[in-house]
Amino acid sequence: MRKLASFCLISLLVIQGVCAQTGFRFKNGASEETIKFELINNLIIFPLKVNNVELSFILDTGVSSPILFNIYQSDSLQIRNVEEITLKGLGEGDPIKAFKSSKNVFATAETYNPNQDFYVVIDAAINFSPRLGVPVHGIIGYDFFRDFVVEINYASEKIKLFKPEDYNYRNCNRCNTIDISLLRKKPYLNAKVGLEGKEIPVRLLIDSGSSDALWLFPNKEMGIKVPVKNFEDFLGRGLSGSVYGNKAKTDYFEIGDYQLASTNVAFPSEESIQHLTNPGTRNGSVGGEILKRFNVVFDYPNRKVTIKKNKHFNDDFRFNLSGIELMHNGLRPVQVKARKYEGVVKEEDPTGAIKILLDDSTRFELHPSIEIAEIREKSLADEVGLKVGDVIISVNGDSVYDKSLQEISGMLNEKVGKKIRLVIDRNGIELKFSFELVDVL
């Protein structure tokens, strides 16, 4: 099911006291490794061991150092050499306190780093797992890319790691190689964007930790401004709280020799980006909704990326039509009817048919509670009376207890003109709501 709900992670962080690292290396003479990942909300989620405990990380080019959160669910994880620091990130809230830990061991099946620093956020509210519907314990960026050539195949959901000195670039007529720069351990590229009839050259952060397509920071001198046709929306959540802004459409977005028509674009509010370090050095960021349309080779040692379009290239750019953002929030009992096998009886029948005896029974199972996390003001959901905290029971008569967040979001945002009928639980009372999806621009 196609991703519809916006999601953003911490893109630019101000981290005090970053120390030198040993770096990742291959084990036992290996020279490459393939890692399977899950693509959820355009984000890459993959397994990584920390001090011999397997955790789930988001691969995020927009962070300079690993950050762990939600580790209270991993009681066996040992955190070494801890000191208190302050983190600032995206969002309209204040900087948060965290802890820096040094001399940790990070490892995949074929690689390891015996001296890895990371930062631990202990605030239980900083937890991205409920919005993604799967456990996520941290994010990692530069440290993972620095020592390898990294191939990301968004189509097959595989990461391949190579020694830079052993990597051979293939002859590829449909590939584009683009120069990048690294500033504060984050990759930047040059691109072009069309806005209301004007082509604007832009310098963008490559941000695989953002599920959106494109973020732009308004700049009067460059002509970067929010288009007339726009709407206010929740853009995601960062370390410093929720991120809000305006969403619109570009005329086109051009990266290398590729041009994507009518991409989604978000303009975060000034309050949301107040903690970014030197935001004037870039004009915005290109995120997962665009990156997933390519297979990408990141070559930090040689300061370049190579892109080749894949099966997602022509996917539509779609907005959240309903205005509903969902999250997991604990478990709820669900009544499930089951049919118990009682045996087989052969009857006198010329066809030789048999009768299978079944006994109807009812049982209760615990399933994730799917809750409304955000509702866009003046959206359809807002206008009919839905509220944050409402628990979704069914969509158009289809129970949601056995579906993923992404599947349910798809059901809520299928297409313009689709009628949505919801049954929700509000403080133990079942209520029904309905509305018809309309274009938000």
C-alpha positions as CSV (number, residue, x, y, z in Angstrom):
1,M,0.0,0.0,0.0
2,R,1.4,3.4,-1.0
3,K,2.6,5.7,1.8
4,L,0.4,8.6,2.5
5,A,1.1,9.9,6.0
6,S,3.9,12.4,6.3
7,F,6.8,11.6,8.6
8,C,10.0,13.4,9.3
9,L,12.9,12.7,11.5
10,I,15.7,14.8,12.9
11,S,17.4,16.3,9.9
12,L,19.9,18.8,11.2
13,L,21.0,18.4,14.8
14,V,23.3,20.5,17.0
15,I,25.3,18.0,18.9
16,Q,27.9,19.1,21.4
17,G,31.3,17.3,21.9
18,V,31.5,14.9,18.9
19,C,34.6,12.7,19.3
20,A,36.7,10.9,16.7
21,Q,35.5,7.5,15.7
22,T,37.4,4.4,14.6
23,G,34.9,3.7,11.8
24,F,33.2,0.6,10.3
25,R,35.3,-2.1,8.8
26,F,34.6,-5.5,7.3
27,K,35.0,-8.7,9.3
28,N,37.0,-11.8,8.4
29,G,38.3,-10.7,5.1
30,A,34.8,-9.8,3.7
31,S,34.7,-7.1,1.1
32,E,30.9,-6.6,0.6
33,E,27.6,-7.3,2.4
34,T,23.9,-7.3,1.4
35,I,21.4,-6.2,4.1
36,K,17.6,-6.6,3.6
37,F,15.6,-3.6,4.8
38,E,11.9,-2.6,5.2
39,L,10.7,0.5,3.3
40,I,8.0,2.0,5.6
41,N,6.7,5.5,4.9
42,N,9.6,5.9,2.5
43,L,12.1,5.3,5.3
44,I,14.8,2.6,5.3
45,I,14.6,0.5,8.5
46,F,17.3,-2.2,8.9
47,P,18.8,-4.3,11.7
48,L,22.0,-3.2,13.5
49,K,23.6,-4.7,16.6
50,V,24.6,-2.3,19.4
51,N,26.8,-3.9,22.1
52,N,25.6,-7.3,20.8
53,V,21.9,-6.4,21.1
54,E,20.0,-6.4,17.8
55,L,18.0,-3.2,17.3
56,S,16.2,-1.5,14.4
57,F,17.6,1.7,12.9
58,I,16.5,4.2,10.3
59,L,19.2,4.9,7.7
60,D,19.2,8.7,7.7
61,T,21.6,10.7,5.7
62,G,20.4,13.8,7.5
63,V,22.1,13.0,10.9
64,S,25.8,13.3,11.7
65,S,25.9,10.9,14.7
66,P,23.7,7.9,15.7
67,I,20.8,8.7,18.1
68,L,19.0,6.0,20.1
69,F,15.5,6.3,21.6
70,N,12.9,3.8,22.7
71,I,15.6,1.7,24.3
72,Y,13.6,1.1,27.5
73,Q,12.2,-1.9,25.5
74,S,15.7,-3.3,25.2
75,D,16.6,-3.9,28.8
76,S,19.7,-5.9,28.0
77,L,21.4,-3.0,26.1
78,Q,24.5,-1.8,28.0
79,I,25.3,1.9,27.6
80,R,28.9,2.8,28.2
81,N,30.8,5.9,29.3
82,V,27.8,8.3,29.6
83,E,27.8,12.1,29.9
84,E,24.8,14.5,29.7
85,I,24.5,16.8,26.6
86,T,21.8,18.9,24.8
87,L,20.2,18.1,21.4
88,K,18.4,20.5,19.2
89,G,16.4,19.4,16.2
90,L,13.4,20.0,14.0
91,G,10.2,21.1,15.8
92,E,8.6,24.0,17.6
93,G,9.7,22.9,21.1
94,D,12.8,23.5,23.2
95,P,16.1,21.6,23.0
96,I,16.1,18.4,24.9
97,K,18.5,16.7,27.3
98,A,20.2,13.5,26.2
99,F,23.2,11.4,27.0
100,K,26.3,10.8,25.0
101,S,27.8,7.3,25.1
102,S,31.3,6.4,23.8
103,K,33.3,3.3,23.0
104,N,30.3,1.1,21.9
105,V,30.4,-1.7,19.3
106,F,28.1,-1.4,16.3
107,A,27.8,-4.4,14.0
108,T,26.1,-6.0,11.0
109,A,26.6,-9.6,9.9
110,E,29.8,-8.7,8.0
111,T,30.9,-5.3,9.4
112,Y,31.6,-3.7,12.8
113,N,32.8,-0.5,14.4
114,P,34.5,-1.2,17.8
115,N,34.5,2.5,18.9
116,Q,31.2,4.1,18.1
117,D,29.8,7.1,19.9
118,F,26.0,7.6,20.0
119,Y,23.4,9.8,21.7
120,V,20.6,8.5,23.9
121,V,17.3,10.3,24.2
122,I,15.5,9.1,27.3
123,D,12.3,11.1,26.9
124,A,9.6,8.5,26.2
125,A,7.7,11.0,24.1
126,I,10.5,10.9,21.6
127,N,9.5,7.6,20.0
128,F,8.9,7.2,16.3
129,S,7.7,3.6,16.5
130,P,4.0,4.4,17.1
131,R,3.9,6.6,13.9
132,L,5.6,3.9,11.8
133,G,3.8,0.8,13.3
134,V,7.1,-1.1,13.7
135,P,9.8,-1.0,16.4
136,V,12.5,1.6,15.8
137,H,15.3,2.2,18.3
138,G,17.5,4.7,16.6
139,I,18.8,6.5,13.5
140,I,22.2,6.4,11.9
141,G,23.7,8.3,9.1
142,Y,27.2,9.6,8.4
143,D,29.0,6.9,10.4
144,F,27.5,4.2,8.2
145,F,28.2,5.9,4.9
146,R,31.7,7.3,5.6
147,D,33.6,4.1,5.2
148,F,31.7,2.3,2.4
149,V,30.3,2.7,-1.0
150,V,26.6,2.1,-0.2
151,E,24.2,0.9,-2.9
152,I,20.5,1.4,-1.9
153,N,18.1,-0.5,-4.1
154,Y,14.7,0.9,-3.1
155,A,12.9,-1.4,-5.5
156,S,14.2,-4.7,-4.0
157,E,14.7,-3.2,-0.5
158,K,18.3,-4.1,-0.2
159,I,21.4,-2.3,0.9
160,K,24.8,-3.4,-0.4
161,L,28.1,-2.3,1.3
162,F,31.4,-2.3,-0.5
163,K,35.0,-1.3,0.2
164,P,35.6,1.9,-1.7
165,E,38.9,0.6,-3.1
166,D,37.2,-2.5,-4.5
167,Y,34.1,-0.9,-6.0
168,N,33.7,-1.0,-9.7
169,Y,31.3,1.4,-11.4
170,R,29.3,-0.3,-14.1
171,N,28.7,1.1,-17.5
172,C,25.2,2.4,-17.3
173,N,23.6,4.6,-19.9
174,R,20.6,5.4,-17.7
175,C,22.6,6.3,-14.6
176,N,23.4,9.9,-13.5
177,T,26.4,10.6,-11.3
178,I,26.1,13.8,-9.3
179,D,28.7,15.6,-7.3
180,I,27.9,16.1,-3.6
181,S,29.5,18.1,-0.8
182,L,29.7,17.1,2.8
183,L,29.1,19.8,5.4
184,R,29.0,18.8,9.0
185,K,28.9,15.2,7.9
186,K,25.7,15.7,5.8
187,P,25.5,15.3,2.0
188,Y,24.3,18.2,-0.2
189,L,23.6,18.4,-4.0
190,N,22.5,21.0,-6.5
191,A,19.1,20.6,-8.2
192,K,16.5,22.8,-9.9
193,V,12.9,23.4,-9.0
194,G,10.1,25.0,-11.0
195,L,7.7,27.1,-8.9
196,E,4.8,29.1,-10.5
197,G,6.6,29.4,-13.9
198,K,10.0,30.2,-12.6
199,E,13.1,27.8,-12.6
200,I,15.2,28.1,-9.4
201,P,18.6,26.5,-8.8
202,V,18.6,25.1,-5.2
203,R,21.1,23.5,-2.9
204,L,19.5,20.6,-1.0
205,L,20.3,18.3,1.9
206,I,19.9,14.7,0.8
207,D,17.7,13.5,3.7
208,S,16.7,9.8,3.6
209,G,15.3,10.3,7.1
210,S,12.4,12.4,5.7
211,S,9.4,10.6,4.2
212,D,8.4,13.7,2.3
213,A,9.4,14.5,-1.3
214,L,10.8,18.0,-1.1
215,W,11.2,20.7,1.6
216,L,12.0,24.3,0.7
217,F,12.9,27.2,2.9
218,P,11.3,30.5,1.7
219,N,13.8,32.9,0.3
220,K,12.6,36.2,-1.3
221,E,15.9,37.0,-3.0
222,M,15.9,33.6,-4.8
223,G,12.1,33.6,-5.5
224,I,11.4,30.6,-3.3
225,K,8.0,31.3,-1.9
226,V,4.9,29.3,-1.0
227,P,2.7,29.0,-4.1
228,V,-0.7,30.6,-4.0
229,K,-2.4,27.2,-4.1
230,N,-1.3,25.6,-0.8
231,F,-2.7,24.3,2.5
232,E,-1.4,24.2,6.1
233,D,-0.5,20.8,7.4
234,F,1.4,18.7,9.9
235,L,4.7,17.9,8.3
236,G,6.1,15.4,10.9
237,R,7.9,15.2,14.2
238,G,11.5,16.0,15.1
239,L,13.5,16.0,18.3
240,S,12.1,19.3,19.3
241,G,8.5,18.6,18.7
242,S,5.9,18.7,15.9
243,V,6.8,20.3,12.6
244,Y,4.1,22.4,10.8
245,G,4.1,24.3,7.6
246,N,2.4,24.6,4.1
247,K,2.2,22.0,1.4
248,A,1.9,22.7,-2.4
249,K,3.0,21.4,-5.8
250,T,6.0,22.3,-7.9
251,D,5.9,22.7,-11.6
252,Y,8.7,20.1,-11.7
253,F,11.8,19.0,-9.8
254,E,15.1,18.3,-11.7
255,I,17.9,16.2,-10.3
256,G,20.7,15.3,-12.7
257,D,19.1,14.6,-16.1
258,Y,15.9,13.4,-14.5
259,Q,12.8,15.6,-14.2
260,L,9.8,14.8,-12.1
261,A,6.6,16.7,-12.8
262,S,4.3,18.2,-10.2
263,T,6.1,16.9,-7.1
264,N,4.8,17.6,-3.6
265,V,6.7,20.3,-1.8
266,A,6.5,21.4,1.9
267,F,7.5,24.7,3.4
268,P,8.2,24.3,7.1
269,S,7.3,27.2,9.4
270,E,10.1,29.4,10.8
271,E,9.3,28.1,14.3
272,S,9.9,24.5,13.2
273,I,13.4,25.2,11.8
274,Q,14.5,27.6,14.5
275,H,17.2,25.2,15.8
276,L,18.8,24.3,12.5
277,T,22.4,25.2,12.2
278,N,23.1,27.7,9.4
279,P,19.9,27.0,7.4
280,G,21.1,29.7,5.0
281,T,23.7,27.3,3.6
282,R,20.9,25.3,1.9
283,N,17.5,25.9,0.4
284,G,15.8,22.7,1.8
285,S,16.0,19.0,1.4
286,V,15.1,16.1,-0.9
287,G,13.5,13.2,1.0
288,G,12.4,9.6,0.7
289,E,9.3,10.3,-1.5
290,I,11.7,11.3,-4.3
291,L,14.7,9.1,-3.3
292,K,12.7,5.9,-3.5
293,R,12.1,6.5,-7.2
294,F,15.8,5.7,-7.8
295,N,18.3,3.2,-6.9
296,V,21.1,5.2,-5.4
297,V,24.8,4.7,-4.9
298,F,26.3,6.8,-2.1
299,D,30.0,7.3,-2.5
300,Y,31.1,9.6,0.4
301,P,34.8,8.9,0.0
302,N,34.7,10.3,-3.6
303,R,32.0,12.9,-2.9
304,K,29.4,11.7,-5.4
305,V,26.0,9.8,-5.7
306,T,24.8,7.9,-8.7
307,I,21.0,7.5,-9.4
308,K,19.1,5.3,-11.7
309,K,15.3,5.4,-12.0
310,N,13.4,2.3,-10.8
311,K,9.8,0.9,-10.8
312,H,8.6,3.7,-8.4
313,F,9.7,6.5,-10.7
314,N,6.3,7.2,-12.2
315,D,4.3,6.7,-9.0
316,D,1.9,9.5,-8.3
317,F,2.8,12.2,-5.8
318,R,-0.2,12.2,-3.4
319,F,-1.3,14.3,-0.5
320,N,-3.1,13.1,2.7
321,L,-6.7,13.8,1.6
322,S,-8.4,12.9,4.8
323,G,-6.2,15.0,7.1
324,I,-5.8,12.0,9.5
325,E,-2.4,10.9,10.8
326,L,-2.4,7.5,12.6
327,M,-0.3,5.9,15.3
328,H,-0.2,2.7,17.4
329,N,-1.1,3.3,21.0
330,G,-1.0,0.1,23.1
331,L,-3.2,-2.9,22.6
332,R,-7.0,-3.4,22.6
333,P,-9.0,-6.6,22.9
334,V,-10.7,-7.6,19.6
335,Q,-13.5,-10.2,19.4
336,V,-12.7,-12.7,16.7
337,K,-15.0,-15.4,15.4
338,A,-13.3,-18.7,14.7
339,R,-14.4,-22.0,13.3
340,K,-13.1,-25.1,15.1
341,Y,-12.5,-28.3,13.1
342,E,-14.6,-31.1,14.5
343,G,-14.0,-33.9,12.0
344,V,-15.1,-35.4,8.6
345,V,-18.3,-37.3,7.8
346,K,-18.7,-39.2,4.5
347,E,-22.4,-39.1,3.4
348,E,-24.3,-41.1,0.9
349,D,-23.9,-38.9,-2.1
350,P,-23.4,-39.9,-5.7
351,T,-20.7,-37.2,-6.1
352,G,-18.7,-38.7,-3.2
353,A,-18.8,-35.4,-1.3
354,I,-17.9,-35.3,2.3
355,K,-19.1,-33.0,5.1
356,I,-16.6,-31.1,7.2
357,L,-17.9,-30.4,10.6
358,L,-17.1,-27.0,12.1
359,D,-17.9,-25.5,15.4
360,D,-18.4,-21.7,15.6
361,S,-16.6,-20.1,18.6
362,T,-15.6,-16.7,19.7
363,R,-12.4,-15.6,21.3
364,F,-10.7,-12.4,22.2
365,E,-7.3,-11.4,20.9
366,L,-5.0,-8.5,21.7
367,H,-4.1,-6.3,18.7
368,P,-2.5,-2.9,18.3
369,S,-4.8,0.0,18.9
370,I,-4.9,2.3,15.9
371,E,-5.4,5.8,17.1
372,I,-5.7,9.2,15.5
373,A,-2.5,11.1,16.3
374,E,-3.0,14.3,14.3
375,I,-5.9,15.9,12.5
376,R,-5.3,18.7,10.0
377,E,-7.3,21.8,10.9
378,K,-10.3,22.5,8.5
379,S,-9.8,19.0,6.9
380,L,-12.6,16.7,6.2
381,A,-11.9,14.7,9.3
382,D,-11.9,17.9,11.4
383,E,-15.1,19.2,9.9
384,V,-17.1,16.0,10.6
385,G,-16.0,15.9,14.2
386,L,-13.3,13.3,14.5
387,K,-10.8,14.0,17.3
388,V,-7.2,13.2,18.2
389,G,-7.3,10.0,20.4
390,D,-10.2,8.4,18.6
391,V,-9.5,4.7,18.0
392,I,-10.2,3.4,14.5
393,I,-12.3,0.2,14.5
394,S,-13.3,-0.1,10.9
395,V,-13.0,1.7,7.5
396,N,-15.8,1.2,5.0
397,G,-17.0,-1.9,6.9
398,D,-13.5,-3.5,6.9
399,S,-12.0,-4.1,10.4
400,V,-8.5,-2.7,10.8
401,Y,-7.2,-4.9,13.6
402,D,-5.2,-7.1,11.2
403,K,-3.9,-4.3,9.0
404,S,-0.7,-2.2,9.1
405,L,-0.7,1.6,9.6
406,Q,0.3,2.0,5.9
407,E,-2.6,-0.1,4.7
408,I,-5.1,1.8,6.9
409,S,-3.7,5.2,5.7
410,G,-4.1,4.0,2.2
411,M,-7.8,3.1,2.9
412,L,-8.4,6.6,4.3
413,N,-6.8,8.3,1.3
414,E,-7.6,6.1,-1.7
415,K,-8.7,8.7,-4.3
416,V,-10.6,11.9,-4.8
417,G,-14.4,11.2,-4.7
418,K,-14.1,8.1,-2.5
419,K,-16.6,8.0,0.4
420,I,-15.1,7.1,3.7
421,R,-17.2,5.5,6.5
422,L,-15.5,5.2,9.8
423,V,-16.4,3.4,13.1
424,I,-14.3,4.7,16.0
425,D,-14.1,4.2,19.7
426,R,-14.2,7.3,21.8
427,N,-13.9,6.7,25.5
428,G,-15.6,3.3,25.2
429,I,-18.4,4.6,23.0
430,E,-18.7,3.5,19.4
431,L,-19.4,6.4,16.9
432,K,-19.8,6.5,13.2
433,F,-18.5,9.2,10.8
434,S,-18.5,9.6,7.0
435,F,-17.1,12.0,4.5
436,E,-16.1,12.1,0.8
437,L,-12.5,12.7,-0.2
438,V,-11.8,15.9,-2.1
439,D,-8.7,17.5,-3.6
440,V,-6.9,19.5,-1.0
441,L,-5.5,22.1,-3.5
